[in-house]
Amino acid sequence: PTSKVTANLSFRPLPSS
């Protein structure tokens, strides 16, 4: 399941800030 979390953070959009 940890693999799913890692992929989620990998594709997550970068902060507009």
ABEGO torsion letter per residue (X at the ends): XAAAAAAAAAABBBBAX
